[in-house]
């Protein structure tokens, strides 16, 4: 029998017979590992415990704590969901059911309209299937046989998926009890481990994400190995509902979205205060680091988008218009405008590096079903920048961008992790250019001693990228900043500079955002702070609450004084009881409430309540102004 060499994560090698299963390797390493193992990464591919290995391989056994382990566990959970639905509603047609971040879903086509009560019934059936402890058995069929098999089972969506595969493809299925599903896998060995599960909600989803196709019903769920972890997750979901930026945006008067413009946010006065503070902060930090600010047009002609490559790679996400019988596009990205500015000069090598920042409004066509408050919109302002440099300056410029991102995220109290995305299939440029660009990003990350996750094949079509994923106050992650090294755009636009040898050379270009988009970052901040913005960000920093009408004059004197000190203040002079006014200010999440009555008027003081600390007692006005200005200046 032929033997193969298996390399473990610590670099050690073990020899096994060809055809050894992942489970056998895990068991050989340790019984304890075999008990918690869900599968393995083998030469970069995820396999299940029953899958065999037929060649020399690097292997990493994965548990539920690992991303790949969760995917295996939750992919099996989605099959259990599909089996339960087919049991209860036999005429249902199956579409797709992947694992996703934090859970899984399955899309169904059925005349029955699912309700929240149905979810309870389906969940009960799923738990029954788990107890029945079915083995998941994999089998394969040639493409034509697979199509016939699926036609016999009356699964038209599955037939369509197989028909799109090459004629020589071998199609895999997984069977559990009397339920069979088309699936590439991998899966758990049986249904028994999926004890802690919960169905969460129902949504609509177009088949294959195409709004011209039929609308299906999508059921979302999640699953864990332990009930305790499920309960904690459900608690976090409840907390997330309270923090929903759409709900808080309305309650705090920040923004709204209307049927007259789906995906196009309307910002209210308080929302504009928050937005302007963010933009002012952004501008100040960029000025400090030698960026110049530019502004490029919203609409540019079609030829430009052919030249940039967006026409070939991004056309379906763009909006178009006609001007003077010529075709134009509304920009989905800011970069081609920066190229045009560059070409108004002939630069020398001595001019580099230079950095142009732009708060650029872009428009992208998003499917109506994907729109979500400020998080997914059709019109948004990217905090963009384009940096041009010599090849010798690349690493230092990348380190500078990483440092800026790190500083800004720390100001808002975000932890983050970094992901590096490499060359995708539909990319532009040579292998050599991609290798040089990717290595430059790796060198910059290594210099800053930043750990990173590699996403193979997930780069932009014009270059590799670094993405920053922020962790908010309740542990959710949001992809915000991105740094993209681009050797393609300078070539497409024939950008050049005169080098010291008097020859024309091509500059290196970096695209980058820090906040990602102003709109989405505002949404993230609303949820991160649960609307309780720190004083420097709060649209209203002080609410002055006179105990009765006779103290209104003093309240307005204070308002004038605070405004002269550039503080944002409002007076609640309604003829309501003071307790009611305090509660209202608390609901509006205003950082400071100043109660003024007879004692305060006589002593020229204020009685201070702080949103998160309660009653701070009386303070003289100068001390209060000093205290609040210090909080604002230090961005506490």
C-alpha positions in Angstrom: 0.0 0.0 0.0 1.4 3.4 -1.0 2.1 5.8 1.9 1.7 9.6 2.0 3.4 12.3 4.2 1.1 14.5 6.3 2.6 17.8 7.6 1.1 19.1 10.9 0.8 22.8 11.8 3.9 22.6 14.0 5.9 21.5 10.9 6.3 17.9 12.0 5.6 15.0 9.5 3.7 11.8 9.9 3.4 8.9 7.5 0.0 7.3 6.7 -1.4 4.9 4.2 -2.9 6.6 1.1 -6.7 7.0 1.7 -6.5 7.7 5.4 -9.5 9.7 6.7 -9.2 13.1 8.5 -10.8 11.5 11.6 -8.1 8.8 11.7 -5.4 11.4 11.6 -7.1 13.4 14.4 -7.4 10.3 16.5 -3.8 9.4 15.9 -2.7 12.9 17.1 -4.9 12.6 20.3 -8.2 11.1 21.4 -9.1 14.5 22.9 -8.6 16.2 19.5 -10.6 13.5 17.7 -13.6 14.2 20.1 -13.8 17.9 19.3 -12.6 17.8 15.6 -15.2 18.7 13.0 -13.0 18.5 9.9 -9.6 19.8 8.6 -8.0 22.2 6.3 -6.0 20.0 3.8 -3.7 21.8 1.3 -6.0 24.9 1.7 -9.2 23.0 1.1 -11.8 22.2 3.9 -12.6 18.5 4.3 -15.0 16.6 6.6 -13.9 14.0 9.1 -14.9 11.1 6.8 -13.1 12.5 3.7 -10.0 10.7 2.6 -6.5 12.0 1.7 -4.7 10.5 -1.2 -1.6 12.7 -1.5 1.1 14.4 0.6 -0.6 17.2 2.4 -0.4 20.0 5.0 -3.2 19.5 7.5 -4.8 21.5 10.2 -7.6 19.8 12.2 -10.4 22.3 12.8 -12.8 22.6 15.8 -15.9 24.7 16.3 -13.7 27.7 17.5 -12.2 27.8 14.0 -13.9 29.6 11.1 -13.8 26.4 8.9 -15.2 24.4 11.9 -18.2 26.7 12.3 -18.9 26.5 8.5 -19.0 22.7 8.6 -21.2 22.7 11.7 -23.6 25.3 10.3 -23.7 23.9 6.8 -25.0 20.6 8.3 -27.4 22.7 10.3 -28.8 24.1 7.1 -29.4 20.6 5.8 -31.2 19.7 9.0 -33.4 22.8 8.4 -34.1 21.7 4.8 -35.0 18.2 5.9 -37.4 19.6 8.6 -39.1 21.9 6.0 -39.5 19.0 3.5 -41.1 16.8 6.2 -43.6 19.5 7.2 -44.2 21.0 3.8 -43.5 18.2 1.3 -44.3 20.3 -1.9 -41.4 22.7 -1.1 -38.7 23.1 -3.7 -35.1 23.5 -2.4 -32.8 26.3 -3.6 -29.5 26.9 -1.7 -28.5 26.7 2.0 -25.0 27.8 2.9 -23.3 28.6 6.2 -22.8 32.3 6.7 -21.2 34.5 9.4 -22.9 33.7 12.7 -25.3 31.1 11.3 -26.9 29.7 8.1 -29.9 30.1 5.9 -31.9 28.1 3.4 -34.0 29.4 0.4 -37.3 27.7 -0.3 -39.9 27.9 -3.0 -43.3 27.0 -1.5 -46.9 28.2 -1.8 -47.1 28.2 2.0 -46.1 31.6 3.5 -43.8 31.0 6.5 -44.8 32.8 9.7 -42.9 33.2 13.0 -45.2 30.4 14.4 -44.0 28.1 11.6 -40.4 28.8 12.7 -41.2 27.3 16.1 -42.7 24.2 14.4 -39.8 23.8 12.1 -37.3 24.2 14.9 -39.0 21.5 16.9 -38.8 19.2 13.9 -35.1 20.0 13.5 -34.4 19.0 17.1 -36.2 15.7 16.4 -33.9 15.1 13.4 -30.9 15.9 15.6 -32.0 13.3 18.2 -32.6 10.7 15.4 -28.8 11.0 14.8 -28.6 10.4 11.1 -25.3 9.7 9.5 -24.4 12.1 6.6 -23.4 9.8 3.7 -21.8 11.3 0.6 -22.3 9.8 -2.8 -21.5 11.1 -6.4 -23.1 10.8 -9.8 -22.1 11.8 -13.3 -23.6 15.1 -14.4 -26.3 13.6 -16.6 -27.4 11.1 -14.0 -27.4 13.8 -11.3 -29.8 15.9 -13.5 -32.1 12.9 -14.0 -32.0 12.1 -10.3 -32.9 15.7 -9.4 -35.7 15.8 -12.0 -37.2 12.7 -10.5 -37.1 14.4 -7.1 -38.8 17.5 -8.7 -36.1 19.9 -7.6 -35.9 22.4 -10.5 -33.5 24.8 -8.8 -31.0 22.0 -8.1 -31.3 20.9 -11.8 -30.5 24.4 -12.9 -27.4 24.5 -10.7 -26.1 21.2 -12.1 -26.9 22.2 -15.7 -24.5 25.1 -15.3 -21.6 22.8 -14.4 -19.2 21.3 -17.0 -20.4 18.1 -18.8 -17.6 16.0 -17.3 -18.3 17.2 -13.7 -18.9 14.6 -11.0 -21.7 15.8 -8.8 -21.8 15.1 -5.0 -24.8 14.6 -2.8 -25.3 14.1 0.9 -27.9 11.8 2.4 -29.3 11.9 6.0 -32.1 9.4 6.6 -34.6 9.8 3.8 -33.4 13.3 2.9 -30.9 13.9 0.1 -29.4 17.2 -1.0 -27.1 18.3 -3.8 -24.0 19.6 -2.0 -20.2 19.9 -2.4 -19.8 19.5 1.4 -18.1 19.1 3.7 -20.4 18.1 6.6 -20.4 16.7 10.1 -20.4 12.9 10.3 -23.9 12.9 11.8 -26.7 15.2 12.9 -26.3 14.6 16.7 -23.9 17.4 17.6 -26.3 20.2 16.4 -28.1 20.4 19.8 -28.1 24.1 20.4 -30.0 25.7 17.4 -32.4 28.5 16.8 -34.3 29.8 13.8 -34.2 33.6 13.8 -36.2 35.2 11.0 -37.8 35.0 7.5 -36.8 37.1 4.6 -37.4 37.3 0.8 -34.5 36.5 -1.6 -34.4 36.4 -5.4 -33.2 33.2 -6.9 -29.5 33.6 -7.6 -29.7 37.2 -6.4 -31.3 38.4 -9.6 -34.4 40.6 -9.3 -35.7 39.2 -12.6 -35.9 35.8 -11.0 -38.6 34.4 -8.6 -38.7 35.7 -5.1 -38.0 32.8 -2.6 -38.5 32.6 1.1 -35.3 32.5 3.1 -35.2 31.2 6.7 -32.2 32.3 8.8 -30.9 30.3 11.8 -27.9 29.8 13.9 -26.4 26.9 15.8 -23.7 26.2 18.5 -22.1 23.2 20.2 -23.3 24.4 23.6 -26.6 26.0 24.8 -24.7 28.5 26.9 -23.0 29.9 23.7 -26.4 30.0 21.9 -28.0 31.9 24.8 -25.1 34.4 24.9 -25.5 35.0 21.1 -29.2 35.5 21.4 -28.6 38.0 24.2 -26.2 39.9 21.8 -28.9 39.8 19.1 -31.4 41.4 21.5 -28.8 44.1 22.4 -28.2 44.6 18.7 -31.9 45.2 18.2 -31.8 48.0 20.8 -28.8 49.5 19.1 -30.3 49.3 15.5 -29.1 52.5 13.9 -32.4 52.8 11.8 -34.4 52.8 15.1 -32.0 55.2 16.9 -31.6 57.4 13.8 -35.3 58.1 13.8 -35.6 58.5 17.6 -32.6 60.9 17.8 -33.6 62.8 14.6 -30.4 61.9 12.7 -31.6 60.6 9.3 -34.5 59.0 7.5 -35.0 56.9 4.3 -38.1 57.3 2.2 -40.0 55.5 -0.6 -39.2 58.5 -2.8 -35.5 57.5 -2.7 -34.8 53.9 -1.6 -31.2 53.6 -0.7 -30.7 57.4 -0.7 -30.5 58.7 2.9 -32.0 62.0 4.0 -29.8 63.6 6.8 -31.6 65.8 9.4 -30.0 68.8 11.2 -28.7 66.7 14.1 -27.4 64.1 11.7 -25.6 66.8 9.7 -23.9 68.0 12.9 -22.6 64.4 13.5 -21.6 64.1 9.9 -19.8 67.5 9.8 -17.9 66.6 13.0 -16.7 63.4 11.4 -15.7 65.2 8.2 -13.9 68.0 10.1 -12.0 65.4 12.1 -11.1 63.5 9.0 -9.9 66.7 7.2 -7.8 67.8 10.2 -6.0 64.5 10.5 -5.3 64.4 6.7 -3.9 67.9 6.7 -1.5 67.0 9.5 -0.2 64.1 7.3 0.4 66.1 4.2 -2.7 65.3 2.2 -4.2 67.7 -0.3 -7.9 67.6 -0.8 -9.5 67.3 -4.2 -13.0 67.1 -5.6 -13.9 65.3 -8.8 -17.1 65.4 -10.9 -20.1 63.2 -10.2 -20.7 62.4 -13.9 -18.0 61.5 -16.5 -18.2 60.2 -20.0 -18.5 56.5 -20.9 -15.1 56.4 -22.6 -13.4 57.1 -19.3 -15.0 54.0 -17.7 -13.9 51.8 -20.6 -10.4 53.1 -20.0 -10.5 52.5 -16.3 -11.7 49.0 -16.7 -15.0 49.6 -14.7 -17.0 49.1 -17.9 -15.8 45.5 -18.2 -15.6 44.7 -14.5 -18.3 46.8 -12.7 -20.9 47.9 -15.3 -23.9 46.1 -13.7 -23.4 48.2 -10.5 -23.4 51.6 -12.4 -26.0 54.2 -13.3 -26.0 55.8 -16.8 -27.3 59.0 -18.4 -27.1 60.8 -21.7 -25.9 64.4 -22.2 -25.9 66.1 -25.7 -26.4 62.7 -27.4 -23.3 61.3 -25.6 -23.3 58.5 -23.1 -22.1 59.3 -19.5 -21.9 57.3 -16.2 -22.5 58.5 -12.7 -19.3 57.6 -10.9 -19.3 54.4 -8.7 -15.7 55.1 -7.6 -13.5 58.2 -7.4 -10.2 56.9 -8.8 -10.6 57.8 -12.5 -11.2 61.4 -11.5 -7.8 61.4 -9.7 -6.1 60.0 -12.8 -7.4 62.9 -14.8 -6.1 65.4 -12.3 -2.7 63.7 -12.4 -2.5 64.0 -16.1 -2.8 67.8 -16.0 0.9 67.9 -15.0 4.2 66.2 -15.9 5.8 65.2 -12.6 9.4 64.7 -11.7 10.7 62.0 -9.4 11.4 64.8 -6.9 7.6 65.5 -6.5 6.9 62.2 -5.0 5.2 61.0 -2.8 2.0 63.0 -3.0 -1.4 62.3 -1.4 -4.8 63.4 -2.6 -7.8 62.9 -0.4 -11.4 63.2 -1.5 -14.8 63.0 0.2 -16.3 61.7 -3.0 -20.0 61.1 -3.5 -20.5 57.8 -5.4 -23.5 55.9 -6.7 -23.8 52.1 -7.0 -26.8 50.0 -8.0 -27.6 47.7 -5.1 -30.6 45.2 -5.2 -33.5 46.5 -3.3 -33.5 43.4 -1.0 -29.9 44.2 0.1 -30.5 47.8 1.2 -30.2 48.3 4.9 -30.4 51.8 6.6 -27.0 53.5 6.3 -25.1 50.2 6.1 -26.0 49.4 2.5 -27.1 52.3 0.4 -27.0 53.4 -3.3 -25.5 56.8 -2.7 -22.6 57.3 -0.3 -19.5 59.4 0.3 -16.2 57.5 0.3 -13.4 59.0 2.4 -11.1 58.2 -0.4 -7.5 59.0 -1.0 -5.1 58.3 -3.9 -1.4 58.2 -3.2 1.2 58.4 -5.9 4.8 57.3 -5.2 8.1 55.9 -6.5 8.5 52.1 -6.2 11.2 52.8 -3.5 8.6 54.7 -1.4 5.8 52.1 -1.4 6.5 50.4 2.0 6.8 53.7 3.9 3.6 55.1 2.4 1.7 52.0 3.2 3.0 52.1 6.8 1.8 55.8 7.0 -1.7 54.8 5.9 -1.8 51.9 8.4 -0.7 54.3 11.2 -3.4 56.8 10.2 -6.1 54.1 10.3 -4.8 52.8 13.7 -4.9 56.3 15.2 -8.5 57.1 13.9 -9.9 53.7 15.0 -8.4 54.2 18.5 -10.0 57.6 18.8 -13.4 55.9 18.4 -12.5 53.0 20.7 -12.5 50.3 18.1 -10.4 47.2 18.2 -9.7 45.7 14.8 -8.2 42.9 12.8 -6.6 43.0 9.3 -7.2 40.8 6.3 -5.1 40.6 3.2 -6.9 39.7 -0.1 -4.9 38.3 -3.1 -5.4 38.1 -6.8 -9.0 37.2 -8.0 -9.8 35.3 -11.2 -11.0 38.3 -13.3 -7.9 40.4 -12.6 -6.0 42.8 -14.8 -2.2 42.8 -15.0 0.7 40.4 -15.0 1.6 37.8 -12.4 4.9 39.7 -11.7 3.0 43.0 -10.9 0.6 41.2 -8.6 3.4 39.4 -6.8 5.2 42.8 -6.3 2.1 44.5 -5.1 1.1 41.7 -2.7 4.7 41.5 -1.3 4.6 45.3 -0.7 1.5 45.0 1.4 2.9 42.0 3.4 6.2 44.0 4.1 4.2 47.0 5.5 2.1 44.7 7.7 5.3 42.9 9.0 7.0 46.2 9.7 4.1 47.3 11.9 4.0 43.8 13.5 0.4 43.3 12.5 -1.1 39.8 12.3 -3.4 39.3 9.4 -5.7 36.7 7.8 -5.2 35.9 4.1 -8.2 35.8 1.8 -7.0 34.0 -1.3 -8.5 35.4 -4.6 -10.5 38.1 -2.9 -8.6 41.2 -4.1 -9.9 44.0 -6.3 -9.7 43.4 -10.1 -6.8 45.9 -10.3 -4.7 45.0 -7.2 -4.4 43.2 -3.8 -5.8 44.9 -0.7 -5.7 45.1 3.0 -9.0 45.4 4.8 -9.6 46.6 8.4 -12.4 44.9 10.3 -13.6 46.9 13.3 -15.0 45.2 16.4 -17.8 47.2 18.0 -19.0 47.4 21.7 -21.0 44.1 21.4 -18.4 42.1 19.6 -19.7 42.4 16.0 -17.2 43.1 13.2 -17.5 45.7 10.4 -15.3 46.0 7.3 -14.3 49.6 7.1 -10.9 50.8 5.9 -9.2 49.4 2.9 -5.7 49.8 1.3 -5.4 48.8 -2.3 -2.1 48.8 -4.2 -2.7 49.4 -7.9 -0.3 48.9 -10.8 -3.1 48.8 -13.3 -4.7 52.2 -13.2 -1.5 54.1 -13.9 -0.9 51.9 -16.9 -4.4 52.3 -18.3 -4.3 56.0 -18.0 -0.6 56.2 -19.1 0.5 58.0 -16.0 4.2 58.9 -16.0 6.9 60.9 -14.3 10.4 61.9 -15.3 13.0 59.9 -13.4 16.5 61.0 -12.4 17.8 59.4 -15.6 15.5 61.7 -17.6 13.4 58.7 -18.7 9.6 58.4 -18.4 8.6 55.9 -15.7 5.3 54.7 -14.3 4.3 55.8 -10.7 2.9 53.3 -8.1 -0.6 54.2 -6.9 -2.4 53.3 -3.7 -6.2 53.7 -3.2 -7.4 53.8 0.4 -10.3 54.6 2.7 -10.2 54.7 6.5 -13.9 55.1 7.5 -15.0 53.3 4.3 -18.0 55.6 3.7 -19.3 58.4 5.9 -22.8 57.0 5.8 -21.9 53.5 6.9 -19.4 54.7 9.5 -22.1 56.8 11.0 -24.4 53.8 11.1 -21.6 51.8 12.8 -21.0 54.6 15.3 -24.7 54.8 16.2 -24.8 51.1 17.0 -21.3 51.0 18.7 -22.3 53.8 21.1 -26.0 52.8 21.2 -26.7 56.5 20.3 -24.8 57.6 23.5 -22.2 59.5 21.7 -19.1 60.8 23.5 -19.4 64.6 24.2 -17.2 65.6 21.3 -19.5 63.8 18.8 -22.9 64.5 20.3 -25.1 66.6 18.1 -26.4 68.2 21.3 -23.9 68.3 24.2 -25.9 70.2 26.8 -29.6 70.4 27.6 -30.5 73.3 29.9 -33.6 72.5 32.0 -35.2 75.4 33.8 -37.4 74.2 36.7 -40.1 76.8 35.8 -40.7 79.7 33.4 -39.2 82.3 35.8 -35.8 80.8 35.3 -35.9 80.8 31.5 -33.9 84.1 31.2 -31.0 82.6 33.1 -31.2 79.5 30.9 -30.9 81.6 27.8 -28.0 83.6 29.3 -26.2 80.3 29.8 -27.1 79.1 26.3 -25.5 82.3 24.8 -22.4 81.8 26.9 -22.0 78.1 25.9 -22.5 79.0 22.2 -19.7 81.6 22.5 -17.5 78.7 23.7 -18.5 76.6 20.6 -20.6 74.2 22.6 -23.8 72.7 21.2 -26.7 73.5 23.5 -30.4 73.6 23.7 -32.9 75.0 26.2 -36.0 72.9 27.2 -38.3 75.7 28.2 -41.5 73.7 28.0 -44.0 74.0 30.9 -43.3 70.4 32.0 -42.2 69.0 35.3 -38.4 68.8 35.7 -38.5 65.0 36.1 -40.2 64.7 32.7 -37.6 67.0 31.1 -34.7 65.0 32.6 -36.2 61.8 31.2 -36.6 63.3 27.8 -33.0 64.5 27.8 -31.9 61.0 28.8 -34.0 59.5 26.0 -32.2 61.9 23.6 -29.0 60.6 25.1 -27.6 64.1 25.7 -24.3 63.9 27.7 -24.9 66.9 30.1 -28.2 68.1 31.7 -28.1 71.4 33.6 -30.9 72.0 36.0 -31.4 75.6 36.8 -33.6 77.0 39.6 -33.5 79.6 42.3 -30.2 78.4 43.9 -28.4 78.4 40.6 -29.7 81.8 39.6 -28.6 83.3 42.9 -25.2 81.6 43.0 -24.5 81.9 39.2 -24.0 78.2 39.1 -25.4 75.1 37.4 -26.7 71.8 38.8 -25.1 69.1 36.6 -26.4 65.7 35.7 -24.2 63.6 33.5 -25.9 61.0 31.2 -23.8 58.0 32.4 -23.0 59.1 35.9 -26.1 60.8 37.3 -26.1 63.8 39.6 -22.7 65.6 39.8 -24.0 68.4 42.1 -23.5 72.2 41.7 -20.6 73.7 39.7 -19.7 77.2 38.9 -20.1 78.0 35.3 -16.4 78.5 34.5 -15.5 75.1 35.9 -18.3 73.4 34.0 -17.2 75.0 30.7 -13.6 74.0 31.4 -14.7 70.4 32.1 -16.8 70.0 29.0 -14.2 71.7 26.7 -11.5 69.4 28.0 -13.7 66.3 27.2 -14.3 67.7 23.6 -10.6 68.6 23.0 -9.3 65.2 24.3 -12.1 63.3 22.4 -12.8 61.4 25.6 
